[in-house]
Amino acid sequence: MIRLAVAFAPLILAASAFSAQAQDPHAGHTMPAPTRPAPAPTPQAPARPAAQDPHAGHVMVPAQTPPAPDPHAGHPMPAQPAPVDPHAGHDMSAPAPAQPDPHAGHDMSTMSMGPPDVPTSADNPGRPPEDPLPAAALGGPVHAADLVFGAEAMAASRRTLVRENGDVRTTAVIIDRLEAGFSDDGESYLWDVQGWTGGDINRFWWKSEGEGDFGGDLEEVELQALYSRAVTPFWDAQAGVRQDFRPDGEDTTHLVLGLQGLAPYWWEIDAAAFLSTEGDLTARIEAEYDQRITQRLILQPRLEIDASASDIPEQEIGSGLSSVEAGLRLRYEFRKEFAPYIGVEWSRALGDTADYIEARGGEADDIRFVVGLKAWF
């Protein structure tokens, strides 16, 4: 082992010297003696010679990190061409003039915010002209099917088509009020029935009203026969005659002109003016509204107002507003066609009409409880 160490000792000493020389960048330089005095020796120990500073006399600059080696060092680098200016050769001394405003000088205050009125090809006078229809195209029958099936067969088919698609004939009977009334003056009965037959535009209407006392005489019966024509989708104009039958008085005939239909908010209106053969002019308006509480339970307010242009003493009617009736009925529809009801109705005679009634010992106003039936078929 000692022999081996002795053999390798020169190599180890050479490697150490080479390493020290590589680590110290100033190795091999002659370094002058340091300028600082050596420290005084202490009395306890003899003075030692000061160690030489290897950097004495060197101007020490701050250490800097050596730059990284250039990977292209030693390579010949061709000269790089200068970048091309995209505006080279352009005259940049004056800016381009602004584009003229196509609407300059136009009055834009009345411009519409809707779509522009662009003419179509049909309005273009420069489009190619169209040849007129040949005379043979209009020389045949109005309906081309007549040439195949015959004019008589097709005429009957067209009549059936019109009848089944808009000209359907229907008939209806409406019992608006069929009721009994109970008040302090006694028990009474009343009916208000109407119906029609015809199509959607033209119809024949009939109306009948009457009332009386249980155990007494029939007071009055009214019957109307009217021609009705639809003038709007919800209104019919009606004209015809009215005949009044009075057991205790003279029968009267009237000309009738009326309007019946559905007003806004679903009010059913029946208004008419009557001109009697005696020259007496009267008018009446009825209004009803169905307020549904449930699909079957319906509350119906009703209002009726009568007026006269003159006094009619024989009928106990005074000029102006003659009477007002207001009622409230609650019905239950077992079926749409069958609905019994209960309710209350208040009536009041006004003006000279009240004077006529009170003169014969009657009451100008009355409140009665009613029970009745509304139906149609």
C-alpha positions in Angstrom: 0.0 0.0 0.0 2.9 2.4 0.9 4.6 1.5 -2.4 1.5 2.2 -4.3 1.1 5.7 -2.6 4.7 6.5 -3.3 4.3 5.5 -7.0 1.2 7.8 -7.4 2.6 10.7 -5.4 4.1 12.6 -8.3 0.9 12.3 -10.3 -1.2 13.6 -7.4 1.2 16.5 -6.8 1.1 17.4 -10.5 -2.7 17.3 -10.6 -2.9 19.5 -7.5 -0.6 22.1 -9.0 -2.5 22.1 -12.2 -5.8 22.5 -10.3 -4.4 25.4 -8.3 -3.1 27.1 -11.3 -6.5 26.7 -13.1 -8.4 28.0 -10.1 -6.3 31.1 -9.4 -6.3 33.5 -12.4 -3.3 35.3 -11.0 -1.1 32.2 -10.5 2.5 32.8 -11.7 2.3 36.6 -11.3 4.9 38.3 -9.2 2.9 40.0 -6.4 4.5 43.0 -4.6 4.6 43.2 -0.8 1.4 44.4 0.8 1.2 48.1 1.7 -0.5 47.5 5.1 1.8 47.0 8.1 1.8 43.6 9.7 0.1 43.4 13.1 2.3 43.8 16.2 3.2 40.5 17.8 1.6 39.7 21.0 3.8 39.4 24.1 2.7 35.8 24.6 3.8 34.6 21.2 6.6 35.5 18.9 5.9 37.6 15.9 5.1 35.7 12.7 5.9 37.0 9.2 2.9 38.3 7.4 1.5 36.2 4.6 1.9 37.7 1.2 -1.4 38.9 -0.5 -1.4 37.4 -3.9 -3.5 40.4 -5.2 -1.3 43.1 -3.7 -0.6 45.9 -6.2 -3.3 44.8 -8.6 -6.1 47.2 -9.5 -9.2 45.3 -8.6 -12.2 45.9 -10.8 -15.7 44.6 -9.9 -16.1 41.0 -10.9 -18.4 40.6 -13.9 -20.1 37.5 -15.3 -18.3 36.5 -18.5 -20.7 36.7 -21.5 -21.9 33.4 -22.9 -19.9 32.2 -25.9 -21.4 33.2 -29.3 -22.5 30.1 -31.1 -21.8 31.8 -34.4 -18.3 33.0 -33.5 -15.9 32.3 -36.4 -18.7 31.8 -38.9 -18.9 34.1 -41.9 -22.2 36.0 -41.7 -23.6 37.4 -45.0 -24.9 41.0 -44.9 -28.6 41.2 -44.1 -30.6 43.3 -46.7 -32.5 46.3 -45.3 -36.4 45.8 -44.9 -38.5 47.1 -47.8 -40.6 50.1 -47.0 -44.2 49.3 -48.1 -44.9 53.0 -48.8 -41.7 53.5 -50.8 -42.4 55.6 -53.8 -45.7 56.9 -52.4 -46.3 60.6 -52.2 -47.1 61.2 -48.6 -46.9 65.0 -48.7 -50.7 65.6 -48.7 -53.6 63.4 -47.3 -56.2 61.9 -49.6 -59.2 64.1 -50.0 -62.4 63.1 -48.1 -65.1 61.3 -50.0 -68.1 63.5 -50.7 -71.3 62.8 -48.6 -74.0 61.4 -51.0 -76.7 63.0 -48.7 -75.0 66.4 -48.4 -77.7 69.1 -48.8 -80.6 66.7 -48.4 -83.3 67.3 -45.8 -83.2 64.3 -43.6 -85.7 65.5 -41.0 -88.7 63.8 -42.5 -87.0 60.5 -43.2 -89.2 57.5 -42.3 -87.8 54.9 -40.0 -89.6 52.1 -41.9 -88.2 50.0 -44.7 -87.3 51.9 -47.8 -89.7 52.0 -50.7 -87.7 49.9 -53.2 -89.4 49.5 -56.6 -90.0 46.0 -57.7 -89.4 44.6 -61.1 -93.0 45.3 -62.0 -92.3 49.0 -61.5 -89.2 49.0 -63.6 -90.0 50.6 -67.0 -86.9 49.2 -68.5 -87.8 45.5 -68.0 -88.5 43.4 -71.1 -92.1 43.8 -72.3 -94.4 40.8 -71.8 -96.5 39.4 -74.6 -100.3 39.8 -74.1 -102.4 36.7 -73.4 -103.5 35.0 -76.6 -107.2 35.3 -77.4 -107.7 31.5 -77.2 -106.7 31.6 -73.5 -109.9 33.6 -72.7 -112.1 32.0 -75.2 -113.2 29.0 -73.2 -115.7 28.7 -70.3 -115.2 30.4 -67.0 -114.7 27.1 -65.3 -112.4 24.7 -67.2 -114.0 21.7 -65.4 -117.1 22.3 -67.4 -115.3 21.0 -70.5 -114.6 17.7 -68.7 -117.7 17.0 -66.5 -120.3 19.2 -68.1 -121.6 22.7 -67.2 -124.8 21.4 -65.5 -123.0 18.9 -63.3 -120.4 21.4 -62.2 -123.0 24.1 -61.5 -124.8 21.7 -59.0 -121.4 20.8 -57.4 -120.5 24.5 -56.9 -123.8 25.2 -55.3 -123.2 22.3 -52.9 -119.7 23.7 -52.1 -121.1 27.2 -51.3 -123.8 25.8 -49.1 -121.5 23.6 -47.1 -118.8 26.2 -46.7 -120.4 29.4 -45.4 -124.0 29.3 -46.6 -125.3 26.8 -44.1 -129.0 27.1 -43.1 -129.5 26.8 -39.4 -132.4 27.2 -37.0 -132.3 28.0 -33.3 -134.7 28.7 -30.4 -133.5 30.6 -27.4 -135.4 30.8 -24.1 -133.7 33.7 -22.5 -136.1 34.0 -19.6 -138.8 31.7 -18.5 -139.4 32.7 -14.8 -141.7 33.2 -12.0 -141.5 36.3 -9.8 -142.4 36.8 -6.1 -143.0 40.2 -4.6 -145.2 42.1 -2.2 -147.7 42.7 -5.0 -148.1 39.0 -5.6 -146.8 36.3 -7.8 -146.2 36.8 -11.6 -144.8 35.0 -14.6 -142.8 36.1 -17.6 -141.3 34.8 -20.8 -138.7 36.2 -23.2 -138.1 33.9 -26.1 -136.5 34.4 -29.5 -135.1 32.4 -32.4 -133.9 32.6 -36.0 -133.6 30.6 -39.2 -131.2 31.3 -42.1 -127.5 31.6 -42.8 -124.6 33.6 -41.5 -125.5 36.8 -43.3 -129.3 36.8 -43.8 -131.7 35.5 -41.3 -135.3 35.6 -40.3 -135.7 36.5 -36.6 -138.8 36.2 -34.3 -139.1 37.5 -30.8 -141.8 37.1 -28.2 -142.3 38.6 -24.7 -145.2 38.4 -22.3 -146.1 38.6 -18.6 -149.1 38.2 -16.3 -150.1 37.4 -12.7 -150.7 33.9 -11.4 -154.5 33.5 -11.0 -155.1 36.7 -13.0 -155.3 37.9 -16.6 -152.5 38.1 -19.1 -151.3 41.7 -19.1 -149.5 42.0 -22.4 -148.0 39.9 -25.2 -145.5 41.2 -27.8 -144.5 39.4 -31.0 -141.9 40.6 -33.5 -141.0 39.3 -37.0 -137.7 40.7 -38.4 -135.4 40.4 -41.3 -131.8 40.4 -40.0 -128.6 41.0 -41.9 -125.1 40.8 -40.6 -123.4 44.2 -41.2 -120.2 43.5 -39.2 -118.8 40.2 -37.7 -120.5 41.0 -34.4 -123.6 43.1 -35.3 -126.9 42.4 -37.1 -129.2 45.1 -38.4 -132.9 44.2 -38.0 -136.1 45.5 -39.5 -139.6 44.2 -39.4 -143.0 44.5 -37.6 -144.1 44.2 -34.0 -147.6 43.3 -32.8 -148.8 44.0 -29.3 -151.8 42.1 -27.9 -153.6 43.5 -24.8 -156.6 41.7 -23.3 -157.8 44.9 -21.6 -156.7 47.4 -24.3 -156.3 48.0 -28.0 -153.9 46.0 -30.0 -151.0 48.0 -31.6 -148.8 47.5 -34.6 -145.3 48.9 -34.9 -142.5 49.2 -37.4 -139.2 48.0 -36.0 -135.7 49.1 -36.7 -133.0 47.6 -34.5 -129.5 46.5 -33.9 -128.4 43.3 -32.1 -125.0 42.0 -31.4 -122.0 41.7 -29.1 -120.5 44.9 -27.7 -116.9 45.2 -26.4 -116.3 43.4 -23.1 -118.9 40.8 -24.2 -122.0 42.7 -23.5 -125.0 41.3 -25.4 -127.0 44.2 -26.7 -130.5 44.3 -28.2 -131.6 47.8 -29.1 -134.7 48.8 -31.2 -136.9 51.8 -32.1 -140.6 51.3 -32.6 -143.0 53.4 -34.6 -146.7 52.6 -34.1 -149.5 53.0 -36.6 -150.7 55.8 -34.3 -147.5 57.8 -34.8 -146.0 57.0 -31.3 -142.2 56.6 -31.3 -140.7 54.5 -28.5 -137.4 52.8 -27.9 -135.9 50.0 -25.8 -132.4 48.8 -25.1 -131.5 45.6 -23.3 -128.0 44.6 -22.1 -126.7 41.3 -20.6 -123.4 40.1 -19.5 -122.2 36.6 -18.5 -119.7 36.6 -15.7 -118.4 33.0 -15.3 -117.6 32.0 -11.7 -116.8 28.5 -12.7 -117.3 26.5 -16.0 -120.9 25.9 -15.0 -121.8 28.6 -12.5 -122.6 31.9 -14.2 -123.6 35.3 -12.8 -125.6 37.4 -15.2 -126.4 41.1 -14.7 -129.2 42.5 -16.9 -130.4 46.0 -17.6 -133.4 47.2 -19.6 -134.3 50.9 -20.3 -137.5 52.1 -22.1 -138.1 55.5 -23.5 -140.9 57.4 -25.4 -140.9 60.4 -27.6 -144.4 61.4 -26.4 -147.1 60.7 -23.8 -149.2 57.6 -24.5 -151.9 57.7 -21.7 -153.8 54.7 -23.0 -150.7 52.6 -22.3 -149.6 54.5 -19.2 -146.4 55.6 -20.8 -145.0 59.1 -20.3 -142.5 61.0 -22.5 -138.8 60.7 -21.8 -137.3 57.8 -19.9 -140.3 55.7 -18.9 -138.9 52.8 -17.0 -135.8 51.0 -15.8 -135.3 47.4 -14.9 -132.1 46.0 -13.3 -131.6 42.3 -12.4 -129.0 39.9 -11.2 -129.4 36.1 -12.0 -127.2 33.2 -11.0 -127.6 30.1 -13.1 -126.1 26.7 -13.2 -125.5 25.0 -16.5 -126.2 21.3 -16.2 -125.6 21.4 -19.9 -125.1 24.4 -22.2 -128.6 24.0 -23.4 -130.2 23.7 -19.9 -129.5 26.1 -17.1 -131.9 26.9 -14.2 -131.4 30.2 -12.3 -132.4 32.2 -9.3 -132.1 36.0 -8.9 -133.5 39.3 -7.9 -134.9 42.1 -10.1 -135.7 45.8 -9.4 -138.0 47.9 -11.6 -138.8 51.5 -11.4 -141.2 53.7 -13.4 -140.0 57.2 -14.2 -141.5 60.6 -14.9 -145.1 60.7 -16.2 -145.1 56.9 -16.4 -144.9 56.7 -12.6 -147.6 59.3 -12.3 -149.9 57.2 -14.4 -149.2 54.1 -12.4 -149.7 55.8 -9.0 -152.9 57.4 -10.2 -154.5 54.0 -10.6 -153.3 52.9 -7.2 -150.1 51.0 -8.3 -146.5 51.2 -7.1 -143.9 53.0 -9.2 -141.1 50.7 -8.1 -141.0 47.0 -7.3 -138.4 44.4 -6.1 -139.1 40.7 -6.7 -137.3 37.4 -6.3 -137.2 35.3 -9.5 -136.7 31.6 -10.3 -136.4 30.6 -13.9 -134.8 28.6 -16.7 -132.5 29.6 -19.6 -132.3 27.1 -22.4 -131.8 26.8 -26.2 -132.2 24.2 -28.8 
